[in-house]
Amino acid sequence: MMENKGILYLVPSPIGNLSDISKRIIDTLNSVDYIFCEDTRNTQKLLNLLNIKKTTISCHEHNEKEMSFKLISYLSEGKNIAYMSDAGYPAISDPGEILVKEVSKNNFKIIPLSGPTASLTALIASSLPTSHFLFYGFLSSKHSERIKEINELKPFPYTIIFYEAPHRINETLDDLYNTLGDRKITIARELSKIHEEFIYTSLKEITSLNKEFKGELVLVLEGNTLSNEDNDLINIKDKYNELIKNNISKKDAITSLSLIYKINKNILKKMFMND
């Protein structure tokens, strides 16, 4: 074991309002030897406002693995390092996960600092259940993969939190509505900033408006509130439509569903009589 080993500090940055930054964070940034960060330009603006003069080193999603070795070499020399991503916590829909993995694997100490996070800020003001929830982050930017992800989340019974970009928000809302049906949703934008806004609505209502959104967005979505019986019915209908789409005859589709779900064929025939 090495003596005088350095420490990696994981430092959250303000999601908008600079007053959210804590004294502990300022003291830490002043005390470390180097600041690794997602975007040196954004971090430098913050450091200038805080009158902190430190060397910043770029460490983003495209070079994180490579930079983790450089960071470890500094730690082995006894240097203390801060890592900051843009607007929120490192490693939460931002770089940092690889750094933590490599640093912990090499037995260096890691100290996370607490601070602002967009996901929880949006959740507590969403008016949706907060006792259990899933933070999902960004859905895929590819339509087919996004639909697959949403389908996998369909039965999840608790509140789900997504991040989304303004240029893709309406596509994502359409996909959520078309895949999940109507659910309550709260859209939080520009959190902690001057134009902070919470939109309390439903998927059906918001998709009909085709509203233009600006700024950083958090979607807080109601979980699945349907009973098991309702879910089974939806799954059967989805499976039936999938089989028909793949040129399976109505008769063969009903036979297959009868075997899979152990339901009498006559019940299924009545269910799909008009299809």
Backbone as CSV, one residue per row, in Angstrom:
resi,resn,N_x,N_y,N_z,CA_x,CA_y,CA_z,C_x,C_y,C_z
1,MET,0.844,-1.203,0.000,0.000,0.000,0.000,0.883,1.259,0.000
2,MET,0.498,2.251,-0.772,1.291,3.467,-0.879,1.001,4.413,0.283
3,GLU,2.017,5.160,0.665,1.830,6.216,1.652,1.448,7.497,0.909
4,ASN,0.802,8.403,1.661,0.466,9.717,1.103,-0.321,9.596,-0.210
5,LYS,-1.306,8.710,-0.213,-2.121,8.531,-1.410,-3.121,9.667,-1.556
6,GLY,-3.330,10.097,-2.802,-4.274,11.170,-3.054,-5.720,10.717,-2.928
7,ILE,-6.617,11.691,-2.933,-8.054,11.449,-2.783,-8.776,11.999,-4.008
8,LEU,-9.770,11.249,-4.485,-10.645,11.737,-5.546,-11.937,12.257,-4.913
9,TYR,-12.246,13.511,-5.166,-13.489,14.118,-4.698,-14.471,14.203,-5.869
10,LEU,-15.654,13.685,-5.689,-16.709,13.790,-6.703,-17.566,14.997,-6.340
11,VAL,-17.517,16.015,-7.191,-18.086,17.322,-6.838,-19.268,17.663,-7.761
12,PRO,-20.477,17.738,-7.215,-21.621,18.154,-8.036,-21.556,19.645,-8.328
13,SER,-22.027,20.036,-9.493,-22.040,21.452,-9.856,-23.489,21.944,-9.922
14,PRO,-23.715,23.236,-9.762,-25.090,23.766,-9.763,-25.832,23.423,-11.055
15,ILE,-27.121,23.099,-10.927,-27.920,22.777,-12.112,-28.465,24.047,-12.769
16,GLY,-28.240,25.173,-12.151,-28.697,26.442,-12.712,-28.322,27.599,-11.810
17,ASN,-28.895,27.617,-10.624,-28.675,28.704,-9.674,-27.350,28.513,-8.945
18,LEU,-26.425,29.430,-9.133,-25.098,29.303,-8.536,-25.127,29.397,-7.015
19,SER,-26.220,29.927,-6.463,-26.339,30.014,-5.002,-26.481,28.636,-4.363
20,ASP,-26.760,27.626,-5.185,-26.894,26.264,-4.657,-25.552,25.643,-4.276
21,ILE,-24.472,26.238,-4.703,-23.165,25.662,-4.404,-22.858,25.845,-2.916
22,SER,-22.308,24.810,-2.291,-22.095,24.834,-0.841,-20.688,25.309,-0.481
23,LYS,-20.541,25.718,0.776,-19.227,26.117,1.278,-18.255,24.940,1.209
24,ARG,-18.750,23.746,1.485,-17.884,22.566,1.436,-17.321,22.354,0.034
25,ILE,-18.165,22.535,-0.983,-17.707,22.389,-2.360,-16.640,23.444,-2.682
26,ILE,-16.890,24.690,-2.276,-15.915,25.761,-2.527,-14.590,25.454,-1.825
27,ASP,-14.678,25.015,-0.569,-13.454,24.683,0.181,-12.693,23.537,-0.485
28,THR,-13.432,22.549,-0.987,-12.796,21.399,-1.642,-12.099,21.828,-2.927
29,LEU,-12.780,22.634,-3.742,-12.189,23.095,-4.998,-10.935,23.932,-4.744
30,ASN,-10.951,24.678,-3.658,-9.772,25.471,-3.300,-8.609,24.609,-2.823
31,SER,-8.924,23.437,-2.260,-7.887,22.627,-1.617,-7.220,21.611,-2.542
32,VAL,-7.910,21.193,-3.625,-7.358,20.132,-4.464,-6.241,20.650,-5.354
33,ASP,-5.470,19.711,-5.903,-4.350,20.076,-6.777,-4.792,20.284,-8.225
34,TYR,-5.722,19.462,-8.681,-6.228,19.570,-10.050,-7.733,19.343,-10.052
35,ILE,-8.386,19.917,-11.076,-9.821,19.684,-11.267,-10.022,19.052,-12.642
36,PHE,-10.399,17.782,-12.643,-10.806,17.114,-13.878,-12.279,17.467,-14.094
37,CYS,-12.688,17.696,-15.338,-14.071,18.128,-15.556,-14.558,17.756,-16.953
38,GLU,-15.869,17.684,-17.071,-16.495,17.292,-18.333,-16.230,18.329,-19.423
39,ASP,-16.341,19.593,-19.081,-16.127,20.671,-20.051,-15.338,21.777,-19.360
40,THR,-14.089,21.960,-19.758,-13.222,22.940,-19.085,-13.767,24.359,-19.205
41,ARG,-14.483,24.652,-20.302,-15.017,26.010,-20.484,-16.091,26.312,-19.444
42,ASN,-17.019,25.368,-19.268,-18.093,25.574,-18.289,-17.548,25.627,-16.868
43,THR,-16.619,24.715,-16.561,-16.046,24.694,-15.213,-15.239,25.951,-14.947
44,GLN,-14.522,26.433,-15.956,-13.714,27.630,-15.767,-14.577,28.856,-15.472
45,LYS,-15.748,28.943,-16.116,-16.673,30.044,-15.832,-17.085,30.032,-14.365
46,LEU,-17.382,28.828,-13.860,-17.772,28.692,-12.459,-16.621,29.059,-11.535
47,LEU,-15.426,28.573,-11.851,-14.255,28.867,-11.020,-13.948,30.366,-11.014
48,ASN,-14.127,31.019,-12.158,-13.887,32.465,-12.232,-14.851,33.224,-11.322
49,LEU,-16.110,32.799,-11.325,-17.109,33.447,-10.473,-16.789,33.245,-8.993
50,LEU,-16.202,32.097,-8.670,-15.852,31.785,-7.282,-14.451,32.271,-6.915
51,ASN,-13.772,32.868,-7.898,-12.396,33.355,-7.700,-11.454,32.230,-7.256
52,ILE,-11.613,31.062,-7.919,-10.758,29.906,-7.641,-9.827,29.706,-8.821
53,LYS,-8.535,29.648,-8.555,-7.548,29.491,-9.625,-6.927,28.090,-9.524
54,LYS,-7.356,27.218,-10.404,-6.858,25.842,-10.432,-6.702,25.384,-11.878
55,THR,-5.811,24.435,-12.096,-5.661,23.831,-13.426,-6.819,22.875,-13.675
56,THR,-7.494,23.047,-14.809,-8.590,22.144,-15.178,-8.119,21.212,-16.297
57,ILE,-8.597,19.969,-16.236,-8.201,18.945,-17.205,-9.461,18.301,-17.769
58,SER,-9.565,18.262,-19.080,-10.764,17.754,-19.736,-10.894,16.236,-19.575
59,CYS,-12.053,15.812,-19.103,-12.349,14.375,-18.961,-13.824,14.179,-19.270
60,HIS,-14.123,13.726,-20.483,-15.505,13.617,-20.939,-15.797,12.189,-21.408
61,GLU,-16.985,11.980,-21.957,-17.423,10.623,-22.290,-16.536,9.943,-23.341
62,HIS,-15.825,10.728,-24.155,-15.017,10.136,-25.224,-13.583,9.817,-24.804
63,ASN,-13.139,10.359,-23.664,-11.760,10.080,-23.244,-11.648,9.648,-21.777
64,GLU,-12.794,9.295,-21.176,-12.821,9.018,-19.734,-11.913,7.863,-19.333
65,LYS,-11.924,6.798,-20.119,-11.083,5.631,-19.801,-9.606,6.030,-19.825
66,GLU,-9.222,6.707,-20.883,-7.830,7.141,-21.032,-7.424,8.091,-19.902
67,MET,-8.293,9.048,-19.575,-7.972,10.045,-18.560,-7.973,9.457,-17.148
68,SER,-8.664,8.335,-16.970,-8.666,7.702,-15.643,-7.251,7.258,-15.257
69,PHE,-6.445,6.841,-16.250,-5.070,6.425,-15.961,-4.210,7.633,-15.556
70,LYS,-4.460,8.776,-16.221,-3.731,9.996,-15.860,-4.119,10.433,-14.451
71,LEU,-5.417,10.360,-14.150,-5.897,10.747,-12.829,-5.270,9.859,-11.749
72,ILE,-5.211,8.555,-12.013,-4.627,7.608,-11.052,-3.145,7.885,-10.835
73,SER,-2.455,8.301,-11.892,-1.022,8.615,-11.738,-0.835,9.813,-10.812
74,TYR,-1.734,10.793,-10.905,-1.673,11.940,-9.992,-1.969,11.500,-8.557
75,LEU,-2.990,10.649,-8.391,-3.332,10.171,-7.049,-2.160,9.412,-6.424
76,SER,-1.450,8.639,-7.257,-0.317,7.860,-6.747,0.837,8.759,-6.299
77,GLU,0.844,9.999,-6.814,1.856,10.978,-6.390,1.416,11.755,-5.155
78,GLY,0.235,11.402,-4.642,-0.273,12.097,-3.458,-1.081,13.339,-3.762
79,LYS,-1.414,13.545,-5.049,-2.206,14.714,-5.430,-3.687,14.451,-5.155
80,ASN,-4.395,15.469,-4.697,-5.843,15.386,-4.509,-6.542,15.955,-5.743
81,ILE,-7.561,15.239,-6.211,-8.243,15.587,-7.459,-9.737,15.763,-7.222
82,ALA,-10.317,16.778,-7.842,-11.775,16.917,-7.887,-12.244,16.544,-9.285
83,TYR,-13.373,15.845,-9.366,-13.985,15.638,-10.680,-15.359,16.284,-10.681
84,MET,-15.607,17.129,-11.682,-16.890,17.812,-11.835,-17.452,17.547,-13.224
85,SER,-18.728,17.157,-13.287,-19.414,17.123,-14.581,-20.298,18.367,-14.652
86,ASP,-20.939,18.583,-15.787,-21.754,19.786,-15.963,-23.129,19.619,-15.345
87,ALA,-23.548,20.564,-14.533,-24.927,20.673,-14.038,-25.439,19.403,-13.370
88,GLY,-24.964,19.174,-12.160,-25.457,18.035,-11.390,-24.343,17.122,-10.922
89,TYR,-24.707,15.874,-10.681,-23.768,14.907,-10.119,-22.929,14.211,-11.185
90,PRO,-21.647,14.013,-10.924,-20.861,13.127,-11.789,-21.467,11.725,-11.796
91,ALA,-21.393,11.065,-12.940,-21.823,9.669,-13.113,-23.335,9.486,-13.187
92,ILE,-24.122,10.555,-13.069,-25.574,10.458,-13.228,-25.936,11.090,-14.567
93,SER,-26.086,10.240,-15.597,-26.274,10.695,-16.982,-25.159,11.650,-17.403
94,ASP,-23.999,11.457,-16.834,-22.802,12.250,-17.114,-21.583,11.360,-16.913
95,PRO,-20.414,11.770,-17.415,-19.201,10.980,-17.156,-18.901,10.893,-15.657
96,GLY,-18.085,9.918,-15.288,-17.678,9.745,-13.890,-17.693,8.301,-13.445
97,GLU,-18.572,7.505,-14.032,-18.705,6.097,-13.626,-17.404,5.322,-13.859
98,ILE,-16.777,5.528,-15.009,-15.528,4.816,-15.327,-14.409,5.260,-14.386
99,LEU,-14.343,6.573,-14.131,-13.333,7.082,-13.201,-13.445,6.403,-11.839
100,VAL,-14.656,6.368,-11.309,-14.886,5.776,-9.986,-14.492,4.306,-9.980
101,LYS,-14.861,3.598,-11.045,-14.530,2.174,-11.139,-13.019,1.953,-11.110
102,GLU,-12.287,2.716,-11.910,-10.828,2.539,-11.991,-10.132,2.985,-10.708
103,VAL,-10.571,4.093,-10.134,-9.950,4.607,-8.911,-10.187,3.662,-7.743
104,SER,-11.408,3.151,-7.615,-11.711,2.217,-6.516,-10.950,0.907,-6.692
105,LYS,-10.795,0.482,-7.952,-10.069,-0.761,-8.253,-8.602,-0.645,-7.834
106,ASN,-8.084,0.578,-7.854,-6.689,0.810,-7.475,-6.539,1.250,-6.014
107,ASN,-7.625,1.102,-5.257,-7.606,1.301,-3.793,-7.285,2.728,-3.346
108,PHE,-7.717,3.705,-4.147,-7.607,5.092,-3.697,-8.927,5.512,-3.059
109,LYS,-8.863,6.459,-2.153,-10.058,6.913,-1.448,-10.898,7.816,-2.340
110,ILE,-12.218,7.633,-2.271,-13.166,8.446,-3.030,-14.116,9.108,-2.044
111,ILE,-14.262,10.424,-2.150,-15.178,11.151,-1.270,-16.210,11.882,-2.134
112,PRO,-17.490,11.469,-2.065,-18.533,12.183,-2.802,-19.068,13.351,-1.976
113,LEU,-19.241,14.488,-2.604,-19.848,15.643,-1.947,-21.310,15.723,-2.357
114,SER,-22.148,16.209,-1.469,-23.574,16.325,-1.801,-23.855,17.698,-2.415
115,GLY,-24.926,17.742,-3.203,-25.251,18.992,-3.874,-26.514,18.855,-4.706
116,PRO,-26.756,19.780,-5.621,-28.004,19.796,-6.396,-28.055,18.685,-7.440
117,THR,-29.255,18.146,-7.651,-29.477,17.152,-8.706,-30.839,17.395,-9.338
118,ALA,-30.891,17.410,-10.651,-32.137,17.735,-11.355,-33.223,16.691,-11.128
119,SER,-32.849,15.417,-11.058,-33.851,14.353,-10.959,-34.680,14.455,-9.688
120,LEU,-34.036,14.599,-8.544,-34.759,14.660,-7.275,-35.459,16.005,-7.092
121,THR,-34.857,17.059,-7.609,-35.499,18.376,-7.549,-36.830,18.335,-8.280
122,ALA,-36.846,17.699,-9.448,-38.086,17.577,-10.218,-39.075,16.645,-9.533
123,LEU,-38.584,15.538,-9.003,-39.468,14.535,-8.394,-40.271,15.107,-7.235
124,ILE,-39.613,15.812,-6.319,-40.319,16.232,-5.104,-41.395,17.282,-5.374
125,ALA,-41.315,17.956,-6.525,-42.331,18.951,-6.868,-43.299,18.438,-7.936
126,SER,-43.198,17.161,-8.272,-43.958,16.619,-9.407,-45.417,16.324,-9.083
127,SER,-45.746,16.189,-7.805,-47.072,15.772,-7.316,-47.349,14.295,-7.581
128,LEU,-46.354,13.558,-8.072,-46.472,12.114,-8.272,-45.830,11.388,-7.085
129,PRO,-46.159,10.101,-6.887,-45.637,9.367,-5.721,-44.108,9.393,-5.648
130,THR,-43.592,9.616,-4.447,-42.145,9.736,-4.252,-41.556,8.629,-3.382
131,SER,-42.404,7.768,-2.807,-41.879,6.748,-1.887,-41.041,5.699,-2.615
132,HIS,-41.400,5.395,-3.861,-40.616,4.484,-4.703,-40.548,5.098,-6.093
133,PHE,-39.379,5.053,-6.709,-39.248,5.626,-8.053,-38.033,5.021,-8.751
134,LEU,-38.002,5.190,-10.075,-36.876,4.747,-10.883,-36.300,5.944,-11.621
135,PHE,-34.997,6.189,-11.442,-34.326,7.186,-12.267,-33.784,6.465,-13.495
136,TYR,-34.321,6.782,-14.676,-33.905,6.100,-15.906,-32.884,6.917,-16.685
137,GLY,-32.955,8.236,-16.584,-32.041,9.073,-17.364,-32.534,9.240,-18.788
138,PHE,-31.618,9.264,-19.750,-31.978,9.480,-21.148,-32.409,8.178,-21.818
139,LEU,-33.536,8.223,-22.513,-33.905,7.135,-23.415,-33.027,7.220,-24.659
140,SER,-32.986,6.140,-25.415,-32.168,6.115,-26.627,-32.625,7.189,-27.619
141,SER,-31.670,7.743,-28.356,-32.002,8.723,-29.398,-32.532,8.038,-30.661
142,LYS,-32.330,6.710,-30.767,-32.829,5.952,-31.919,-34.259,5.486,-31.642
143,HIS,-35.143,5.767,-32.586,-36.568,5.522,-32.373,-36.878,4.067,-32.001
144,SER,-36.350,3.117,-32.763,-36.666,1.701,-32.520,-36.178,1.247,-31.144
145,GLU,-34.988,1.705,-30.758,-34.448,1.336,-29.448,-35.231,2.013,-28.326
146,ARG,-35.665,3.244,-28.584,-36.453,3.973,-27.577,-37.779,3.270,-27.319
147,ILE,-38.428,2.809,-28.387,-39.688,2.084,-28.237,-39.472,0.800,-27.432
148,LYS,-38.393,0.114,-27.710,-38.071,-1.115,-26.973,-37.876,-0.824,-25.485
149,GLU,-37.149,0.245,-25.178,-36.918,0.621,-23.777,-38.233,0.947,-23.073
150,ILE,-39.087,1.716,-23.752,-40.373,2.107,-23.147,-41.236,0.877,-22.904
151,ASN,-41.244,-0.054,-23.858,-42.016,-1.291,-23.681,-41.554,-2.078,-22.461
152,GLU,-40.236,-2.097,-22.235,-39.695,-2.808,-21.076,-40.115,-2.155,-19.762
153,LEU,-40.361,-0.844,-19.813,-40.768,-0.106,-18.612,-42.279,-0.131,-18.391
154,LYS,-43.029,-0.626,-19.363,-44.493,-0.558,-19.315,-45.090,-1.112,-18.015
155,PRO,-44.658,-2.279,-17.515,-45.288,-2.812,-16.299,-44.785,-2.184,-14.995
156,PHE,-43.755,-1.342,-15.044,-43.147,-0.812,-13.815,-44.165,0.039,-13.045
157,PRO,-44.429,-0.291,-11.776,-45.538,0.351,-11.057,-45.210,1.675,-10.372
158,TYR,-43.948,2.081,-10.381,-43.559,3.279,-9.635,-43.204,4.439,-10.576
159,THR,-43.122,5.618,-10.009,-42.774,6.826,-10.753,-41.426,6.651,-11.478
160,ILE,-41.372,7.134,-12.719,-40.150,7.009,-13.529,-39.664,8.409,-13.917
161,ILE,-38.358,8.633,-13.781,-37.767,9.939,-14.095,-36.864,9.812,-15.325
162,PHE,-37.120,10.665,-16.315,-36.309,10.704,-17.532,-35.670,12.082,-17.682
163,TYR,-34.529,12.127,-18.365,-33.975,13.373,-18.872,-34.224,13.388,-20.380
164,GLU,-34.421,14.582,-20.942,-34.589,14.662,-22.391,-34.134,16.020,-22.909
165,ALA,-33.686,16.016,-24.167,-33.220,17.235,-24.821,-34.391,17.933,-25.510
166,PRO,-34.386,19.274,-25.578,-35.505,20.015,-26.181,-35.804,19.612,-27.621
167,HIS,-34.769,19.305,-28.415,-34.996,18.993,-29.832,-35.642,17.625,-30.036
168,ARG,-35.663,16.783,-28.972,-36.207,15.432,-29.109,-37.436,15.201,-28.220
169,ILE,-37.827,16.198,-27.451,-38.853,16.004,-26.431,-40.197,15.569,-27.013
170,ASN,-40.630,16.190,-28.118,-41.949,15.854,-28.655,-41.997,14.439,-29.230
171,GLU,-40.898,13.997,-29.840,-40.825,12.609,-30.318,-40.935,11.640,-29.147
172,THR,-40.240,11.951,-28.070,-40.256,11.075,-26.898,-41.642,11.038,-26.259
173,LEU,-42.291,12.193,-26.132,-43.641,12.241,-25.561,-44.623,11.445,-26.416
174,ASP,-44.500,11.561,-27.746,-45.359,10.775,-28.649,-45.137,9.276,-28.436
175,ASP,-43.872,8.873,-28.337,-43.555,7.460,-28.155,-44.066,6.944,-26.810
176,LEU,-43.949,7.758,-25.772,-44.464,7.362,-24.455,-45.982,7.172,-24.507
177,TYR,-46.672,8.117,-25.144,-48.138,8.034,-25.213,-48.590,6.860,-26.078
178,ASN,-47.959,6.692,-27.237,-48.361,5.619,-28.152,-48.057,4.228,-27.584
179,THR,-47.051,4.138,-26.723,-46.647,2.846,-26.173,-47.327,2.552,-24.838
180,LEU,-47.469,3.574,-24.010,-47.988,3.357,-22.650,-49.445,3.747,-22.478
181,GLY,-49.988,4.505,-23.428,-51.326,5.042,-23.224,-51.246,6.302,-22.372
182,ASP,-52.385,6.762,-21.899,-52.412,8.014,-21.151,-51.963,7.808,-19.703
183,ARG,-51.053,8.642,-19.266,-50.574,8.651,-17.874,-50.308,10.080,-17.452
184,LYS,-50.343,10.314,-16.149,-49.958,11.630,-15.637,-48.465,11.837,-15.864
185,ILE,-48.091,13.073,-16.163,-46.678,13.407,-16.327,-46.452,14.847,-15.883
186,THR,-45.336,15.079,-15.244,-44.907,16.439,-14.897,-43.612,16.715,-15.642
187,ILE,-43.592,17.823,-16.370,-42.395,18.223,-17.103,-41.774,19.411,-16.381
188,ALA,-40.545,19.229,-15.942,-39.827,20.302,-15.244,-38.749,20.847,-16.171
189,ARG,-38.703,22.150,-16.298,-37.697,22.754,-17.185,-36.996,23.919,-16.485
190,GLU,-35.726,24.103,-16.865,-34.934,25.217,-16.354,-34.923,25.261,-14.821
191,LEU,-34.724,24.104,-14.197,-34.778,24.014,-12.741,-33.772,24.941,-12.072
192,SER,-34.234,25.644,-11.064,-33.474,26.574,-10.230,-33.070,27.854,-10.963
193,LYS,-33.494,28.001,-12.222,-33.162,29.197,-13.002,-34.335,30.194,-12.986
194,ILE,-34.144,31.336,-13.601,-35.171,32.388,-13.601,-36.477,31.902,-14.222
195,HIS,-36.368,31.125,-15.309,-37.568,30.683,-16.034,-37.987,29.260,-15.651
196,GLU,-37.703,28.865,-14.427,-38.111,27.530,-13.947,-39.622,27.351,-14.136
197,GLU,-39.999,26.151,-14.600,-41.413,25.882,-14.870,-41.725,24.414,-14.613
198,PHE,-42.899,24.166,-14.006,-43.419,22.809,-13.844,-44.741,22.720,-14.595
199,ILE,-44.830,21.775,-15.517,-46.053,21.573,-16.295,-46.702,20.281,-15.806
200,TYR,-47.843,20.403,-15.140,-48.574,19.254,-14.602,-49.642,18.875,-15.618
201,THR,-49.488,17.731,-16.252,-50.358,17.409,-17.373,-50.490,15.900,-17.518
202,SER,-50.931,15.446,-18.670,-50.998,14.016,-18.995,-50.368,13.813,-20.356
203,LEU,-50.005,12.572,-20.671,-49.393,12.299,-21.978,-50.348,12.652,-23.113
204,LYS,-51.623,12.341,-22.941,-52.605,12.634,-23.987,-52.713,14.139,-24.234
205,GLU,-52.791,14.892,-23.146,-52.953,16.345,-23.268,-51.712,17.000,-23.857
206,ILE,-50.536,16.638,-23.377,-49.315,17.324,-23.809,-48.943,16.979,-25.249
207,THR,-49.218,15.738,-25.683,-48.906,15.382,-27.071,-49.845,16.077,-28.055
208,SER,-51.055,16.376,-27.626,-52.000,17.062,-28.511,-51.607,18.520,-28.746
209,LEU,-50.837,19.080,-27.816,-50.445,20.494,-27.925,-49.238,20.703,-28.839
210,ASN,-48.375,19.673,-28.936,-47.128,19.777,-29.710,-46.369,21.059,-29.339
211,LYS,-46.244,21.258,-28.039,-45.641,22.479,-27.482,-44.150,22.549,-27.786
212,GLU,-43.650,23.758,-27.969,-42.209,23.949,-28.151,-41.562,24.140,-26.784
213,PHE,-40.527,23.350,-26.515,-39.843,23.413,-25.225,-38.434,23.969,-25.409
214,LYS,-38.000,24.709,-24.402,-36.630,25.218,-24.389,-35.993,24.877,-23.047
215,GLY,-34.671,24.759,-23.044,-33.953,24.539,-21.790,-33.857,23.080,-21.404
216,GLU,-33.195,22.835,-20.273,-33.008,21.474,-19.774,-34.336,20.927,-19.266
217,LEU,-34.613,19.645,-19.572,-35.925,19.062,-19.261,-35.807,17.790,-18.436
218,VAL,-36.699,17.672,-17.445,-36.840,16.437,-16.678,-38.299,16.004,-16.792
219,LEU,-38.519,14.741,-17.141,-39.870,14.185,-17.236,-40.099,13.262,-16.051
220,VAL,-41.160,13.526,-15.300,-41.519,12.670,-14.168,-42.851,12.018,-14.529
221,LEU,-42.804,10.701,-14.749,-43.942,9.971,-15.320,-44.585,9.047,-14.297
222,GLU,-45.902,9.034,-14.301,-46.654,8.118,-13.444,-46.346,6.663,-13.809
223,GLY,-46.217,5.813,-12.797,-45.993,4.391,-13.037,-47.260,3.697,-13.506
224,ASN,-47.156,2.415,-13.770,-48.290,1.615,-14.230,-49.253,1.376,-13.077
225,THR,-50.472,1.881,-13.197,-51.473,1.738,-12.133,-52.526,0.687,-12.457
226,LEU,-52.368,-0.005,-13.589,-53.354,-1.012,-13.986,-53.195,-2.284,-13.159
227,SER,-54.287,-3.039,-13.042,-54.239,-4.317,-12.337,-53.526,-5.356,-13.199
228,ASN,-53.175,-6.484,-12.604,-52.534,-7.573,-13.360,-53.418,-8.047,-14.498
229,GLU,-54.731,-8.077,-14.247,-55.666,-8.527,-15.281,-55.655,-7.567,-16.467
230,ASP,-55.650,-6.264,-16.154,-55.608,-5.255,-17.225,-54.316,-5.361,-18.024
231,ASN,-53.211,-5.576,-17.296,-51.917,-5.709,-17.974,-51.881,-6.926,-18.876
232,ASP,-52.435,-8.038,-18.398,-52.485,-9.258,-19.207,-53.272,-9.019,-20.486
233,LEU,-54.384,-8.274,-20.353,-55.222,-7.983,-21.515,-54.458,-7.158,-22.538
234,ILE,-53.719,-6.154,-22.054,-52.915,-5.314,-22.945,-51.827,-6.142,-23.622
235,ASN,-51.174,-7.012,-22.843,-50.109,-7.853,-23.396,-50.643,-8.788,-24.473
236,ILE,-51.817,-9.359,-24.232,-52.432,-10.267,-25.209,-52.736,-9.522,-26.511
237,LYS,-53.310,-8.334,-26.384,-53.647,-7.552,-27.574,-52.387,-7.145,-28.338
238,ASP,-51.362,-6.748,-27.598,-50.099,-6.382,-28.243,-49.495,-7.572,-28.986
239,LYS,-49.522,-8.726,-28.338,-48.957,-9.933,-28.938,-49.760,-10.348,-30.175
240,TYR,-51.070,-10.231,-30.083,-51.946,-10.570,-31.217,-51.621,-9.672,-32.415
241,ASN,-51.532,-8.359,-32.172,-51.232,-7.409,-33.248,-49.860,-7.680,-33.871
242,GLU,-48.918,-8.084,-33.013,-47.572,-8.403,-33.498,-47.599,-9.620,-34.412
243,LEU,-48.359,-10.632,-34.024,-48.461,-11.851,-34.834,-49.128,-11.562,-36.185
244,ILE,-50.208,-10.781,-36.157,-50.916,-10.439,-37.396,-50.010,-9.619,-38.315
245,LYS,-49.228,-8.713,-37.722,-48.304,-7.876,-38.487,-47.244,-8.725,-39.183
246,ASN,-46.921,-9.889,-38.568,-45.931,-10.804,-39.137,-46.564,-11.878,-40.028
247,ASN,-47.771,-11.540,-40.539,-48.482,-12.390,-41.517,-48.907,-13.751,-40.959
248,ILE,-49.120,-13.812,-39.651,-49.708,-15.015,-39.050,-51.217,-14.901,-39.173
249,SER,-51.890,-15.964,-39.566,-53.336,-15.900,-39.730,-54.016,-15.684,-38.386
250,LYS,-55.226,-15.119,-38.434,-55.996,-14.868,-37.203,-56.212,-16.162,-36.421
251,LYS,-56.504,-17.238,-37.135,-56.754,-18.529,-36.496,-55.506,-19.032,-35.769
252,ASP,-54.356,-18.961,-36.455,-53.108,-19.440,-35.836,-52.677,-18.545,-34.680
253,ALA,-52.941,-17.240,-34.824,-52.584,-16.301,-33.750,-53.383,-16.615,-32.492
254,ILE,-54.666,-16.858,-32.655,-55.531,-17.175,-31.507,-55.122,-18.493,-30.875
255,THR,-54.769,-19.472,-31.701,-54.306,-20.768,-31.177,-53.041,-20.590,-30.338
256,SER,-52.097,-19.808,-30.854,-50.839,-19.563,-30.134,-51.099,-18.848,-28.804
257,LEU,-51.942,-17.825,-28.831,-52.227,-17.057,-27.616,-52.964,-17.906,-26.590
258,SER,-53.807,-18.776,-27.075,-54.533,-19.674,-26.168,-53.564,-20.568,-25.396
259,LEU,-52.527,-21.044,-26.091,-51.532,-21.904,-25.444,-50.626,-21.107,-24.503
260,ILE,-50.221,-19.913,-24.952,-49.306,-19.098,-24.152,-49.965,-18.618,-22.866
261,TYR,-51.188,-18.092,-22.980,-51.841,-17.464,-21.828,-52.866,-18.377,-21.141
262,LYS,-53.008,-19.610,-21.694,-53.938,-20.578,-21.103,-55.360,-20.005,-20.992
263,ILE,-55.824,-19.453,-22.141,-57.170,-18.880,-22.227,-57.937,-19.627,-23.307
264,ASN,-59.200,-19.898,-23.034,-60.051,-20.599,-23.980,-60.104,-19.862,-25.318
265,LYS,-60.008,-20.621,-26.410,-60.000,-20.028,-27.757,-61.246,-19.192,-28.025
266,ASN,-62.394,-19.637,-27.532,-63.647,-18.915,-27.799,-63.637,-17.513,-27.186
267,ILE,-62.985,-17.384,-26.025,-62.872,-16.069,-25.385,-62.018,-15.152,-26.254
268,LEU,-60.918,-15.716,-26.777,-60.035,-14.927,-27.630,-60.717,-14.564,-28.947
269,LYS,-61.503,-15.493,-29.491,-62.228,-15.199,-30.743,-63.165,-14.021,-30.565
270,LYS,-63.877,-13.975,-29.422,-64.780,-12.858,-29.141,-63.993,-11.554,-28.969
271,MET,-62.803,-11.677,-28.329,-61.971,-10.501,-28.081,-61.539,-9.855,-29.390
272,PHE,-61.222,-10.689,-30.390,-60.679,-10.172,-31.658,-61.666,-10.316,-32.820
273,MET,-62.952,-10.421,-32.478,-63.978,-10.674,-33.481,-63.995,-9.611,-34.583
274,ASN,-63.796,-8.363,-34.216,-63.898,-7.279,-35.193,-62.575,-6.898,-35.832
275,ASP,-61.512,-7.635,-35.497,-60.181,-7.293,-36.047,-60.005,-7.873,-37.444
